[in-house]
Amino acid sequence: MRLLLISFTGACCALACVSPASRIDAGPGDSGVTRLDMSHAADGGLDLGLDAGAVPADLGGDAGLDLGADAGGDFAVDVTPPVVVGSNPVEGATRLDPEGVDALCLSFSEPMDFSRARVRLEGGRGALGDLVVASAVEVCAPVLVEVERLSAARTYRLRLEGFRDLAGVPLDGVPYLGDGVLDFATGPVVRFPYVVDSTPREGAVGVGLPLTEIRLVFSRDMDTSRAPSDFFFSDGVVTTVLRDTRWVDDRTLVVDLADVDVTDPGPYLLDLRGSTLAPFLSPSAYLGDPAPGVLDFEVGRDVFPPTVVACAPGEGSTVPPATGTLRCQFDEPMLTGGETATLDDGSIVSGLSEVRLVSDDGVTRTLAGVWSGADAVFEVNVLGLLASRRVYRVDFSAFRDKRGRLLDGVPTLGDGALDFSAR
């Protein structure tokens, strides 16, 4: 089926359009989009050069609508298929913890009609829930399906059936999925959580001062009713037992370094193996040590400026106008709005929590953002601000790290600014 989409700003009456070869009917219109069924329309397209008597006088609401042969306009048939633009787990993921996967997520290139959508799981044991749209506000919100009781060491295929966009055009599964199926594989069962990230990161060098805390991020939600203790911290000479910790969310633990002196450059480590948390942890590939692992890093003068690790949208990409969030991840904690840093020359610089969204038609908007991920992730809401066929630019070159060093925008961005367009 092909649909002709016509948007009206006011209430409209029923519409009946006649082409030379077929009749195309639409039900009563209302404010929004009227869909015309073109399943029986002539292959040559729809002739909108209607006789005056065939078009009701109030078709266009208060403003009126001229459908004469010379009227022109933006009438277009949507024949572009939607595509999958992302998933969790990602396509082809392997060695997933079968007990750690509780939902499958798919993101699409445009708003979708899920009324006939179905999914089937193949390859092993697993129970699927209903399809759920992740957000009632975001137009291109991802769709989620809960999954339970996955088997270990199995290759799974999630088949997508009946997925189509609002114009009824079926999903094209080739661009992202390759074969229209989401493929992923589970590994052995991981009975306990494990460390997946930290600040400072494992193996980091040139970690700047002052260093007042260490953050550990775990693979799943933890029991936060009590704070663990007895983490061993060492500079290679003196070992100190750290007992002051706190949970900042269900997966992130902060270990306070107030009881140790981290002022001299050199190697340091945080040993989790003797902590009260150790009996409940699994080996961590991230830490690269036997269970539950040791976090190693080196403190020194920070001579490296911060860089961008990844952005969504990506540099030079094209996104749907209904994109809701712009996200930028940095390789270290950044100086946020309201924070200051003192440079080597004694001058004081301030952090940022806002950016300017500049379009190629000269429109500039200043947008406030939100920091997360230990001040290494910046997100800003752009829902409703992007227009089709426009090019946008967001400049991050004035962003600084906690020590006041300006962003090196060459990696990832090329010039310190994110450039993208709306299709």
N, C-alpha and C positions, 0 to 999 in steps of 0.2 A: 504494500500500500504506500502511496505517496500522498503527502499532505501539503496544502498551501496554508501558510500561517499568516494571518492578518491581525495586527494589533490595533485596538481602538482605545481611545482615552475616555470615552463615555459609553453609556448603555446604547446598544444597537438592536435593531429588529432582526427577525429571521432573514436569512440571505439565500437567494436562489440565483445562481449564475448559469448562463447557458452558453456553451461553446458550439461551434458549427456541428460537431460530431457527437456531443454527449451532454447530459445534464449533470451538474455538480451541485449537490445539496449540502447545506449546513444547517444545523439546528439553531434554536434561538440563541442569539449572541448575548454577551454581557461584557462588563469591563474586563479587559484582558485579551486573551488570544482566541480567535475563532478558527476552528480547523475545518477545512473543506476536504471532503473525501474525493480523491482523484483516481480511485481504483478503476473507474470506467471511462476516464478521460481519454481523449485522443492522444496518440503518441506525439503528435505535433505540439502539444502544450495547450494552455488555456488561453482563449481569446477573451480579453477583457474589454474589447470594443463593443460594449452593450448598447442597445437602444435605450433611449431615455426612459421609455415606459417600463423597461425591465428592471430598473433600479429604483427602489422605494426612495421617496424624497428625504426620509429621515434616516437613511442608512448610516450616515456618518455622525449621528448624534447631533449635538449642538453645533458643531463646526461644519457638518456636511462633508460628503466624500464624493469627489468627482472621479468616476471610473471611465471617462471618455477615452477615445482612442489616443488623444494627444496628452493625456494626463501624466503619463510616465509613472514614477513611483518605485518603491523598493519591493515589489511583489516577487517572491522567489520560492521555488520548490526546493525543500531540503532533501537532497539525495546523498549527503555526506554521511557515511556510517560513523557511529561513535566507536571509540577504541578505549581499551584499558590503558591507563597512564601510570598505574602503580598498584602495588599489593603488599600485604603483610600476612604471611611471609612473602618475600620477593620470589619472583619466578625462578625456579631451579634451586631454591634453598636446600641445603643438605644438613644432616646431623642435628636436626631440631630436637629439643627436649620434648618428648611426647607428652609429658605432664605439664609442660610450660606453655603449650599452645592451647588457648581456650577460645580463640575466635579467628576467623579468616576475614580479611578486609580487602575490598577492591575499590579503586578510584577510577572514574571515567572522565572522558574529555568534554562531556557536555551533560546537561540534565537528562535523566533517564526515566523511562516508564517501566516500573517493576511489576506491573499488574499481572503479567504472564511469566515473569522470570522464575526459574527454578535452578537449583544446583544439586549435583549428585557427586558423592564422594566415592572414589574407587581406589583399590589397592590394599585395603586392610580394614581393620575394625575402626569404627568411628560413628558417633551420633551427631547429626546436624540439627541445629535449631532453625528458626524462621529467619528470613532475610529482614534486616532492620536498617533503615537509613540512619546514619550516624548523627545527623543534625537536621532539625526542622527549619533552620534559618539559612544555612549555606546551600545555594542552589545546586552546586555540583558536589554535594556531600558524599563521602564514601558510603558503601553499603557493607554491613557486617553480617556474618552468620556464625553463631556460636557452634563450637565443636567440642565434643567430650570423648574420652576413652580412646584416644589414638593408640595404635600399636607401636612398639619400639622397632627400629630397624626396618621400616617399610617405606616404599616409594608410593606416594599418593598422587591422585589426579582429581582435581575439582572441575567437573564439567559444568559449563554455563549454558543454559537453555532458555530461550524466549527473551533474552535481553535485547532491548531496542530503545531508541531515543524517543522523544516526544512526538516526532513526526512519523514514528513507526519504522524507521530504518534499522535493520538488524545490526547487531554488534559485529565489528570486524576484529577477530581475535588474533590476527597475525602480527601487527606491529609490536606488541609487548609480549604476548603469550607465545607467539610462534605457531601454535597449533590450536588456539582457541581454548586451551585447557591450562589451568594453574597447576604446575608441577612442583612438588616439594617432597622431601624425604626426612624421616625421623631417624634419630640416632638411638643409642642405648638410653635407658631410663636414668634420669638424674634424680636421685632421691632427695637431695637437699639443695638449697640455693647456693650460688657461688658469686664471686666478685666479677662484674662485667666492665666496670669503669672506676676511675678514681681521679681526685685532684689533690696533689700532682699526679700525672699519669705515670704508669709503670715505665721505668727506664728513662724518665725525663731528665734532661740535663739543663743547666742554667736556670734552675728554678729560682725565681727572685725572692728577695726579702722585703718586708717581713713575712714569715710563714707562721701563721697562728693556728692552723687547723689542717686536718686531712679529711677528705670526704671519700667514702666508699659507697659504690652503687652496686646493688645486688640484682640477681636475675629474676626475682619474683618478690611479691609482698612478704614482709617479715613480721614477726611478732614484736610490735613496738610498745607493748605494755611495760617492758623494763629495758633499761639501757645496759648493754654489755660492758664488760670491763676487762682489765688485765691484758692490754695490748702492749707488746714490748717494742720500745723505740730505741734505736741505737745509732750512734755516729761512728761506730767501729771501735770506740774506746770505752765509752760509758753507755750502759743499758739502763733505761728507766721504764718502770711499769706505769702505764697510763690508765687511769680509771675514770676520767671525766669524759663522757660521751653523751650524745643525744641524737634522737631520730628527728630529721626535718621533714620526712614524708615516709610512706610505707616501704620505700626501697633505699633510702639514702641515710647513711650514718655519718655523723661528724665526730671525729676524734680530736679533742682539744689538746693543743701543745703548750698550754700555759706552764706546765711543770718541767719543761725542758728548754734548753738554751740552743736555739737554732739561729746562730749569728755568723758562724764561720762557714766559708765555702768548703764543699767536700761531699762525700757520699753519706746518705742516711737510709735507714730502712725502718719499716713498720711490720712487725712480725705478728700475724694473726694466729699462729699455731698454738699459742698458750692462752689465748683469750677464752672467756666464758662462752663466746660464740662458736668457737672451733668445732665442738662436737656436732653442730648442726649445719656445717658447711661442707660442700663438695669441692673437689679439686677445681682450680680456676685456670683455664687456658690463658686467660688475660694476664695473670700474674706469672705464668710460666714456671711455677714451683709445685712441689708436692702439696697435698691438701693440708690446710686450706690456703697456704701460700704466704709469700712475703712481698711487700711492696717496696721496690728499690727506686731511688731517685737521687739526683745530685744537685745540691744547692750551689749556686755561683752567681756571678754578676750577670744580669740579664742583658745580653747584647743583641737579642733577636726581637724584632718588632712582631706584633701580632699579625696573623693572616686569616683570611676567610677559608674555612674548610669546605663548606657547601652552602648553596642557596637554593631555595624553592620559591618562585620559579628559578630555573637555572639560567646562567648567563647566555643571552642570545636566544632563549627559548620563546615559543609562542604558546599562550595559555588561553583558556576560555574567559570571556569577559566576566563570567560569574565567579571567578576565583575569589576565595574568601580571605586567605591569609598569605602574607609574605614573610618568609622565615630565613634568617641568616645565622649560621653557626661559625664561631671563631675557634681558634686553636688554643685559647687560654681565656681566663676570666677578664672581662672588660670593665672599663670605668663607666659607671652608669650615671644617669642624671641625678644631680645632688651630691655626687662624690667628687673629691678633688685629689690631685696628686702633685707632689713637689718634684720638679725636675732637678737635674744635677746643677744647673745654674741658679737654683733657688726660686725660679718662677713657679707659679701655681697654675695648673690647668684643670678644667672641669670636664666631667663626663657628659654623655648624651643619652637621652632616652626618646628621641624623636628624629624623624627623617623627613626629607622633602620628596614627594612623588611628582615628577615633572613629565608632562606629556609633550609630544611633538607639535601640538597645536598651541603651546605656550602656557597651558594651564598648570599651575603649581599648587600643590596642597601640602601643608605641614601636618604630619601624622604622628601622634604619640604611640610609642610601642611598649612592649612588656619584655623584661629580661627574665630568663629562667636558666636552668642547667648550670647553676653556680656562676651566673652572670656571663655565660659563654654562648647563650642562644638568645637572639633578638627576634621578636615577632610583632607584626603590625597588621591590623585588620584593614583590608582593601575591598571588602565586599561592597558592591554597588558603585565603586569608583572607577572601574575600568570600562572603556568603550571600545567597541569593535574597530578594527583596522587602525588602531593607534599604537604608537611606540612610546615606551615609558623608560624612565631612568631614575634610579635611587642611588644617591651618592653616600658611600660609607667612609670616604677617605679621611674625615675628621674624627672618626672613632679612635679611641685610645685604650691601651691595656691598663691594668691597675697601677703600673709604674709610670704612666703618662706617655708611653711611646705610641706614636702615630701608627695607624694601620699600614702595613705593606699591602697595597691593593693589587699587586701584579699577579700573584698566584690566584687562580680561580676566576677573578674578575678582570684582570688585565690592566685596568686603570683606576681601580678603587670604587667603581660605580657598577651597579647591577643594571643591565640593559635587557629589556624583554618587550614583547608586543602582545596585544590581544587580537585573537583571530576575528 
